[in-house]
C-alpha cells in the first residue's frame, strides 16, 4: 500500500464529526487513532510547510493571508510543489501540509476484489525516521482523477502526488473550503480534541438557515453512474430540494469561495463530498469554519432528496 499524507490533528477526548479526521490513523477504521503526547510536543515545535498547487498562484497573496490568520498552531511557510521537490526537508524540525492519498485493494472471503482510492490533505512529519499522521481532510475528485490517482499509486518517485498537484481536478479544492478545514483542525489541536472521519453528528443549531440562504456548489448536482463512471448528467435541483422549504442557491464553487472569503458575515454552505465509496453531506459556517451538521453514508455515490430533507428537518 502506498501512503501519501495530508493535514493536522490531535486527540485526548473525543468530539466527533465526519469529513475531517483528527487522529493518528491515515487509513481510518473504527477510531480516529490516538496521538502520543511526545509526538504532539514535537509537532508544536515544528515549522509547517504548506505545499500549494499551481492553480493557487493566481490569488496566492490572499491564499497566504487567509490561512495565516486561521492557523496559529505552528509557524507556517508556503512552498510551491516544484520547490517542495527540490528542497531537502529531512530533519524532524519540519511538519507538512500536503495533498495526497492512497489506494487499497480488498479481497472478500468469496474472492470479490474491491479497489478503494482516497484523496485528501493531511499534516504529517517524520519522527524517529517514521512518518506520523495527525489528520485527514477529504477531497472530492472527478472520476477521471480518481482513476488516474489509482493508476499512479503503485508508482515510484511520488507519481501519485505529482499527478494530484499538477493534473488532478478536485471539485472542492478552493480557498474557502481549505481555509475552513484548517480553522477546524487548528481549533481541535489547540483544544486537544479529536474527530472521527465517519461519525455523523448534528450538535449545533441550524436555526439561522430558517432565514439565511444555504449556498450549494453546483458540482453537488453531478449524477454519477457507478457502473460506467459517467458524470455528465445532473440531478434536477427541483427534485433534490423539493422538501427543503427554506432559501437556497446553486452557485459556482469559485464564486462561492469568493463570496465566503470576502464576507464579514456568516455564509452557510453545503459541502458534499464523494470519496471513493463514501459520501459526506455537511453544512459549514464559512466565516468560522464550524461544522454545523454532518452525515456520513457508506456505499453511496450520489446526493439524494432524503439527504437534503434531513438537513431541512434539523433546521426545523
N, C-alpha and C positions, 0 to 999 in steps of 0.2 A: 504494500500500500504506500502511495506517495503522499507525504504531508507537506503542505504549504500553509502557513498560518496567518491570522489576521487581527485581533483587537484586544482590549484590555479588560481585566476584571479582578474581583476579589471576594472572599467569602468567609463569613463566620456564622451568621444566622441567615435564614432563608426568607427572601421576598421574591416571589416567582411570577414572571410574566413572560409570554413567548416572544419569539422573533430575535431576541438577544440572549445569549448565554454568557453569564459571568461565572467563571469557574475554570478549573484546570483541564477539563476534557475538550479535546478538539472534536473527536468523534463522540458526540453526546449520546448517552443512552438514558438510563433511568435517573441519573443525577447530573448536576452541573459540574461536579468534581471539586473537591476541597483543595485549597491552596495552602501551602506551608507558610508560616509566619516569616521564616527566613527568606523565602522567595519574594514575598511581598516587600520586605525590607530592601532587598536588592533592586526590585522594580522601582520603588520610590526614589532610590538614589540615582537611577539611570537617567541618561539623556535619551529621549524618544525620537526616533527618526520616522517621520510620516512620509511615505512614498506615494506621490500623487501621479495621476495619469496625464497623458499629453493633452487630453480634452480639458483638463482643469486649468491649463495655462492661459486660456482666453480671459479668465477673471481671477488670476492667481492671487493678486493683492487682496481681493475681497475674500477669497478662499482662506488665505492665511490669517487674515484679521479676524474672521468669524470663529474659526476653530481655535485660534489662540485664546479667545475670550471664553470659550467653552471648556477648554482643557487646561487645568492648573495642577494636575496630579504630579506631573514631571515637567522638566524643561523640554521644549519641543523644537525640532528643526525640520523644515520641509525640504525634501530632496526629490528630484525627478527620477524616473525609473532608470534612465541612462546613467545618471550619476551614481545611483544605488549599485548598479552592476560594476562600476569602475572602482568605487571606493572600497576600502577594507574596513569592515566593522567586526573584527574578530574577538575583541575583549568583552568582558562582562559589564562594561560601563554603558552599553547601549541596549535599548529596547526598540521594538519596531512595530509600527502600524503598516501592515502590508496586505494587499489583495492576494487571495489565493484560494485553495480548496483541495479536495481530494476525491478520488474515485475508488469505489469499493464494489467488489463482486461477491454476491452471496449465493450459496447453493443450498436449497432446501433438502430435506430428507428424501423427497420424491425425485430429486435431481433437477428441479427447476432452477434456472440461473437468473438472478436479478442483478442488474448493474445500476449503481447509485452514484451520482456525481453531485457534489455540493460546492457552491461558490460563495465565499463570504470574506469578511475582513476581520483581522484579529490583531491583538497586541501580544507580542512574544519577545523572549530574549533567551540567550544562552546562559545557562547556569551549570557550572561544573561540566562543561562540554556538551550538555544536553539542551535541546530546545524545549522551553516551557511555555505553554499557552496560558493566557489569562482570560480571554473572552472570545466570543464569536458573534458576528453580526451577519445575518443572511442577506444575499442579494438575489434578484430575480433576473436570470439570464434569458435571452431568446433561446429557442430550441436549437438553433444552429450553434450558438455559443456553448450551450450545454454539451452538445455532441463533440464539438472541437476540443473543448476542455478535457473531455473524457479520453479522446484520442491522444492528447499530449501528456496525460497524467503519468504514463509509464515511461516517458522520455527522460533523457539526461539533461543536465545543464539548465534546469529550471524552464523547460519548454512550456509547461503549463502556465507558469507565472508570466513568462514573456507574452504568451498569447493573450492572457487576461488583461495585461497592461496596454498592449498595443492594438489588439483587434477585437476584443470582446465587446458585445453590446449588452449592457445591463440596464434594464428598464428603470431601476430606481437609483442608479448612480447619479446623484446630483447633490449640490452643496447643502440644500436644506435637510435632506434625509441623512446625509453623512454627519452633519453638524448635530442634528437631533440625537442620533445614535451616540455620538461622542459625549453629548451632555448627559445622557443616561448613564453611560459607563463611568464617566468622571464622578458622578454623584454616588453611584454604588460603591466604587472604590473608596471614596472619601468617607463613606459611612459604614464601611466593612460589611456590605450586603452582597448577597448572591442572587442570581437569576437562573432559572432553568429554562432552556430553549423551548421545551414542548408544553409548558404549563399554560393553560388558558386561565385568564383572570380578568375581573372587572371590579376593582375596588374603588375606582374614582368616578364620581358622578359625571354623567354625560348630559346633565341638565342644560348646560349652556347651548347645546345643539337644538333645544326647543326653539331658539330664536336665531342662533348663528348658522351660517352656511357650512355644510360639510363639503369640502373640496375633494374631488375624486380624480386622480390622474387617469388619462384616457386609456393607458395600457391595461387598466383594470377590466376593460370590456373585451379583451382578447378571448376568443373562444377556441381553446386548444383541443385538437383532435389527438387523443392519446394513442390511437392506432397508427396514424400517419405522421404525426408531428406537425401537421399543418396549423399555422397561426394566422391565416389570412382572414378568417371570419370574425365577426364581432357580435357580442350579445346585444340585444335590444335594451337600452337603458330603461325604457318604459316597463320592461318585464322585470329586470333586476330590482328596480326601485318602486315597484307597484304597491308595496306595503310599507313604504317609507314616507310618512306624511309631512316631513319637515323639508327645509330648504337644502338643496344640494346643487353642485355644479360640476360637470365633467370638464376637465381642463388639461391642457398640455403640461407634462411634468416639468419642463423648464420654466414655463410661465408660472406654474405653482411654486416652484423653488424661488423664483424672483419675488413673488408676492410675499412669501414667508420671510425671506431674508431681509426685505425692505420694510417690514411692518413692525410697529411698536406695540401692536395689539395681537392677541392670540388668533392664529389661523388654525382651524381644526381640519385635519385631512385624513382620508382613509389610506392606509398603507396595505396593499395586497401583494403578497409575495408567493410565488410558486417556486419552491426549491426542491428539485428532483420530484419525489412523490409526496412532498409535504406542502401544506397550504397554511398561510398565516393571514388572518384578517385583523387589522389593528387600527385603532383611532388614536392619533397623536396630536398633542398641542404643539404646533410649530414654533411657538415662542419659547417654551421651556423645555421641549423635548420629552415631556411627560407622556408616558404610555397610559392612556385613559381606559383602554379596552383592548383585549387581545383574545383571539380564538384560534386554536390550532386544530387542524384536521389532518390525519394521515391518509394516504392513498386517495387524494383528492386533487383534481387537476384544473378546476375552474371555479371562479366565483359564482355563487348561486343566489337565487332570490332569498332563500332562507338565511343566508349569511347577513344580508342587509336587513332582513326582518328582525334578526336577533339584535342588531345594533339599535334599530328603532325601539325594540322592547326595552332595552336598557335606558334609552333616553326617556321613555315614558315613566 
